[in-house]
Amino acid sequence: MEDITPMTDFCIICGNPFDDKTVPSKEHIIPEALGNEKLVTYCVCEKCNNELGSNVDSYLTDYILVKMLRKEKLEKDKDLQIFDSDLTDDKGNKYRIRDDGPEIFPKIDVDKQNGHIHMEVASVEEGIKEARRILKKRFKLDNVQIDEIINDPERFIRGETQYIVPGTFKQDADIDQARFRLAVIKIAYEYAVEKMGVSYTSDPDAAVLRAYLKAGRNGKKDFGEKDYKDISERCHLNDSFTEVIGTVFNSIPDKLVSYTVWLVKDRGNQLVCGIRILNSDFLTFSVFLSKNAENYMKKRKSIVTVITGDGQLIEA
């Protein structure tokens, strides 16, 4: 059993002291669903861990464009279903969505009184399968009787093959920007505590981030306009790399890097966390953490953590 020894004596999300009811847990700073197994903290209680996963992390990990990246880059997600299993095109045709393309839903008309079944299916094989199912369930025939019908060309009539050109499919790709960014803020906040210690939890800006995380953890569905603006100002999407991590990347081939998280003091003495997930520009962010970086970065200009594709954790 893994030894879980937190650096704090309280949960850094809810603030409750660790005891028999509030138990520390292994929390993946970058969600495990995104492939991270190395960068973790033990300063989050089990309840917050579970609720953050359901009500915060999922808005990042399950967004359709992120799922595409997961399927492309993570071996564990090669079979990940990206789109809804059933979609209807603009012509009204209903399809099953398979990895090799859309497959039209079978259209079946059963006339039990006259003993007729009419089917429009994607293949002869599917037609036979559906016919067997209907003959057994609806007409109460046994396997011998069903085989006789299937093998009789005058009773099981195969029509002409027709090729249907699918119409346009639409999949909802709307994004809840506040919750998407909040999932990124969670990464930055937990990383800051893990690297700078318990003192960061007393920072006024840390208290603001923690309040948002608690609200998200509790399942708050809608953030107000003021909250949305503040969250957006604290978390910027698609920020480019800073010069700080350049020296680290000079020693690691870019294609081997999967995740990068770094803390840096900017020119205005603000503490900023940079995050790059799956080495993707789309999943590159910067998060404002504190107005007083000098309180935490007195002897260092930056802290950088890199996780390579083969699971090495490199810190500089």
C-alpha positions as MATLAB code, in Angstrom:
seq = 'MEDITPMTDFCIICGNPFDDKTVPSKEHIIPEALGNEKLVTYCVCEKCNNELGSNVDSYLTDYILVKMLRKEKLEKDKDLQIFDSDLTDDKGNKYRIRDDGPEIFPKIDVDKQNGHIHMEVASVEEGIKEARRILKKRFKLDNVQIDEIINDPERFIRGETQYIVPGTFKQDADIDQARFRLAVIKIAYEYAVEKMGVSYTSDPDAAVLRAYLKAGRNGKKDFGEKDYKDISERCHLNDSFTEVIGTVFNSIPDKLVSYTVWLVKDRGNQLVCGIRILNSDFLTFSVFLSKNAENYMKKRKSIVTVITGDGQLIEA';
ca = [
       0.000    0.000    0.000;
       1.327    3.413   -0.989;
       2.490    5.625    1.863;
       0.504    8.874    1.820;
       2.210   11.519    3.949;
       1.012   15.076    3.225;
       3.278   18.084    3.749;
       0.339   19.940    5.308;
      -1.856   18.943    8.241;
      -4.992   20.125    6.433;
      -6.629   19.770    3.011;
      -5.479   22.601    0.755;
      -8.904   22.761   -0.941;
     -11.521   22.628    1.822;
      -9.161   23.656    4.655;
     -10.351   20.931    7.019;
      -7.640   19.384    9.226;
      -6.679   15.812    8.375;
      -8.201   13.296   10.788;
     -10.211   10.079   10.695;
     -12.970   11.804    8.702;
     -10.847   14.023    6.475;
      -8.318   11.607    5.016;
      -5.402   12.668    2.776;
      -5.269   11.115   -0.696;
      -3.122   10.883   -3.804;
      -4.227   13.734   -6.036;
      -2.880   14.015   -9.595;
      -1.952   17.666  -10.106;
      -2.376   17.272  -13.859;
      -5.416   14.955  -14.126;
      -4.613   11.268  -14.498;
      -7.074   11.146  -17.417;
      -4.568   13.289  -19.351;
      -1.872   10.645  -18.838;
      -0.043   12.114  -15.831;
       1.146    9.544  -13.316;
       4.177   11.322  -11.836;
       3.183   14.806  -10.721;
       1.058   14.323   -7.601;
       0.292   15.840   -4.222;
      -0.960   14.285   -1.000;
      -2.401   17.507    0.417;
      -5.970   17.010   -0.837;
      -8.554   14.988    1.089;
     -10.405   12.077   -0.495;
     -13.712   13.963   -0.691;
     -12.196   16.988   -2.448;
     -10.159   14.713   -4.708;
     -13.250   12.859   -5.917;
     -15.397   15.965   -6.298;
     -12.683   17.918   -8.115;
     -12.412   15.058  -10.596;
     -16.150   15.048  -11.304;
     -16.952   18.757  -11.116;
     -13.719   20.510  -12.138;
     -11.200   18.274  -13.978;
     -13.835   16.789  -16.284;
     -14.486   20.150  -17.972;
     -10.893   19.981  -19.214;
     -10.365   16.252  -19.737;
     -13.700   15.568  -21.479;
     -13.815   18.575  -23.800;
     -14.094   17.224  -27.327;
     -10.869   18.792  -28.680;
      -8.942   17.567  -25.629;
     -10.359   14.064  -26.163;
      -9.036   14.197  -29.745;
      -5.557   14.981  -28.399;
      -5.829   12.204  -25.822;
      -6.780    9.695  -28.524;
      -3.888   10.834  -30.720;
      -1.161   11.000  -28.079;
      -2.020    8.571  -25.271;
      -1.723    4.832  -25.748;
      -4.338    4.221  -23.050;
      -6.868    6.307  -25.012;
      -6.413    4.786  -28.480;
      -9.962    3.408  -28.255;
     -11.446    6.512  -26.621;
     -14.875    7.378  -28.032;
     -14.790   11.030  -29.011;
     -18.182   11.605  -30.572;
     -21.623   10.621  -29.357;
     -22.393    7.012  -30.264;
     -25.504    8.038  -32.221;
     -25.758   11.078  -34.486;
     -28.346   12.319  -36.982;
     -27.254   14.099  -40.150;
     -28.933   17.115  -41.704;
     -30.977   14.779  -43.946;
     -32.567   13.081  -40.964;
     -30.658    9.825  -41.308;
     -29.507    8.300  -38.024;
     -26.028    6.774  -37.814;
     -23.882    4.836  -35.443;
     -20.443    6.442  -35.170;
     -17.620    3.908  -35.559;
     -13.853    4.440  -35.630;
     -13.842    3.684  -39.367;
     -16.695    6.075  -40.114;
     -20.477    6.471  -39.811;
     -22.736    3.424  -40.145;
     -26.413    3.913  -40.909;
     -28.856    2.733  -38.281;
     -30.939   -0.238  -39.446;
     -34.477    0.644  -40.553;
     -36.777   -2.283  -39.811;
     -40.487   -2.691  -40.547;
     -42.125   -5.830  -39.120;
     -45.525   -6.927  -40.497;
     -46.253   -9.830  -38.177;
     -49.762  -10.384  -39.535;
     -48.507  -11.153  -43.031;
     -45.194  -12.606  -41.898;
     -43.058   -9.975  -43.623;
     -39.924   -8.183  -42.464;
     -38.450   -5.307  -44.469;
     -34.972   -4.092  -43.524;
     -32.558   -1.430  -44.677;
     -29.193   -2.201  -43.120;
     -25.506   -1.365  -43.553;
     -24.502   -4.875  -44.707;
     -25.809   -8.348  -45.526;
     -24.172   -9.620  -42.348;
     -26.081   -7.106  -40.256;
     -29.287   -8.019  -42.127;
     -28.855  -11.693  -41.238;
     -28.100  -10.831  -37.636;
     -31.194   -8.615  -37.328;
     -33.379  -11.174  -39.120;
     -32.317  -13.916  -36.698;
     -33.025  -11.666  -33.728;
     -36.514  -10.689  -34.955;
     -37.528  -14.189  -36.079;
     -36.568  -15.588  -32.703;
     -37.981  -12.817  -30.519;
     -41.051  -11.677  -32.438;
     -42.037  -14.803  -34.376;
     -40.908  -17.346  -31.734;
     -39.066  -19.565  -34.234;
     -36.312  -21.980  -33.276;
     -32.821  -22.046  -34.809;
     -33.678  -24.768  -37.349;
     -36.679  -22.823  -38.650;
     -34.658  -19.621  -38.790;
     -31.835  -21.324  -40.745;
     -34.371  -22.612  -43.279;
     -35.654  -19.082  -43.903;
     -32.206  -17.465  -44.044;
     -30.922  -20.054  -46.514;
     -33.974  -19.906  -48.794;
     -33.384  -17.210  -51.472;
     -37.134  -17.018  -52.150;
     -37.897  -16.242  -48.507;
     -34.797  -14.244  -47.524;
     -34.554  -11.833  -50.447;
     -31.511   -9.654  -50.694;
     -32.313   -6.357  -52.365;
     -30.029   -4.187  -54.444;
     -27.098   -2.489  -52.788;
     -27.634    1.234  -52.467;
     -24.961    3.655  -51.384;
     -26.097    6.460  -49.130;
     -24.008    9.614  -49.007;
     -24.103   10.873  -45.413;
     -25.162   14.435  -44.835;
     -23.483   16.812  -42.445;
     -22.967   15.740  -38.849;
     -22.794   18.241  -36.029;
     -21.303   17.556  -32.610;
     -21.687   20.084  -29.820;
     -18.264   21.567  -29.061;
     -19.377   24.418  -26.838;
     -17.019   25.055  -23.959;
     -17.722   26.378  -20.477;
     -14.805   28.793  -20.390;
     -15.037   29.471  -16.649;
     -14.930   25.793  -15.699;
     -12.348   24.928  -18.375;
     -10.022   27.592  -16.948;
     -10.863   26.589  -13.386;
      -9.516   23.095  -14.111;
      -6.258   24.746  -15.193;
      -6.235   26.959  -12.086;
      -6.506   23.792   -9.985;
      -3.296   22.488  -11.577;
      -1.448   25.753  -10.915;
      -2.675   26.092   -7.325;
      -1.785   22.523   -6.328;
       1.607   22.768   -8.049;
       2.387   26.036   -6.238;
       1.620   24.508   -2.839;
       3.627   21.383   -3.657;
       6.695   23.383   -4.724;
       6.565   26.404   -2.413;
       5.086   24.860    0.683;
       2.238   25.553    3.045;
       3.058   29.282    3.281;
       1.516   29.855   -0.151;
      -1.924   28.795    1.127;
      -1.977   31.979    3.263;
      -1.473   34.254    0.248;
      -4.524   36.485   -0.450;
      -4.583   35.418   -4.110;
      -4.308   31.760   -3.109;
      -7.406   32.276   -0.963;
      -9.291   33.605   -4.005;
      -8.275   30.620   -6.143;
      -9.188   28.211   -3.357;
     -12.650   29.799   -3.031;
     -13.288   29.273   -6.752;
     -12.087   25.672   -6.510;
     -14.340   24.990   -3.540;
     -17.312   26.429   -5.429;
     -16.485   24.293   -8.482;
     -15.886   21.228   -6.342;
     -19.318   21.679   -4.775;
     -20.916   21.542   -8.218;
     -21.650   25.234   -8.736;
     -23.122   25.303  -12.225;
     -22.969   28.964  -13.180;
     -20.350   31.568  -12.397;
     -21.501   35.183  -12.550;
     -20.137   37.755  -14.971;
     -17.768   39.153  -12.325;
     -16.454   35.676  -11.462;
     -16.068   34.780  -15.126;
     -14.061   37.955  -15.783;
     -11.816   37.337  -12.763;
     -11.191   33.684  -13.669;
     -10.370   34.718  -17.259;
      -7.933   37.372  -16.056;
      -6.197   34.880  -13.772;
      -5.901   32.126  -16.391;
      -4.751   32.865  -19.949;
      -5.062   30.298  -22.714;
      -2.499   29.565  -25.435;
       0.308   31.563  -23.866;
       3.680   30.879  -25.462;
       6.670   29.446  -23.629;
       8.728   31.839  -21.570;
      12.503   32.125  -21.797;
      12.705   30.559  -18.346;
      12.261   26.998  -19.582;
      14.383   27.343  -22.695;
      17.498   25.949  -21.050;
      15.594   22.900  -19.844;
      14.230   22.128  -23.286;
      17.630   22.521  -24.904;
      18.649   19.291  -23.181;
      15.471   17.333  -23.998;
      14.229   16.573  -27.533;
      10.895   18.365  -27.915;
       9.110   15.216  -29.103;
       9.928   13.462  -25.820;
       8.248   16.085  -23.627;
       4.675   15.346  -22.541;
       4.014   17.854  -19.738;
       5.708   20.987  -18.450;
       4.771   23.072  -15.418;
       6.812   26.039  -14.228;
       6.730   28.873  -11.703;
       8.333   32.197  -12.533;
       8.607   35.697  -11.073;
       7.720   38.199  -13.771;
       9.055   41.732  -14.104;
       6.259   43.105  -11.946;
       7.164   40.760   -9.070;
       4.063   38.662   -9.790;
       4.147   34.891   -9.389;
       2.950   33.111  -12.521;
       2.516   29.400  -13.259;
       2.944   28.155  -16.811;
       1.368   24.859  -17.875;
       1.789   22.860  -21.078;
      -0.109   19.574  -21.409;
       0.608   16.833  -23.974;
       3.144   19.236  -25.493;
       0.289   21.021  -27.256;
      -0.061   24.732  -28.037;
      -3.803   24.350  -27.510;
      -3.187   23.143  -23.952;
      -0.648   25.796  -22.959;
      -1.689   28.226  -20.229;
      -0.431   30.778  -17.741;
      -2.052   31.330  -14.351;
      -1.551   34.348  -12.078;
      -0.843   33.113   -8.530;
       0.332   36.040   -6.406;
       1.207   39.738   -6.426;
       4.208   39.020   -4.182;
       6.477   36.517   -5.891;
       9.377   37.706   -3.743;
       7.758   35.978   -0.758;
       8.233   32.585   -2.419;
      11.031   32.965   -4.983;
      13.707   34.801   -3.002;
      16.613   32.652   -4.130;
      15.270   31.283   -7.410;
      13.995   32.893  -10.570;
      12.026   29.846  -11.610;
      10.972   26.282  -10.816;
      10.414   23.916  -13.747;
       9.015   20.377  -13.867;
       9.096   18.319  -17.063;
       7.577   14.874  -17.546;
       8.783   12.955  -20.579;
       6.844   10.471  -22.644;
       8.653    7.561  -21.044;
       7.632    8.726  -17.564;
      10.785   10.525  -16.364;
      10.196   13.478  -14.060;
      12.860   16.176  -14.505;
      13.036   19.251  -12.277;
      15.166   22.361  -12.629;
];
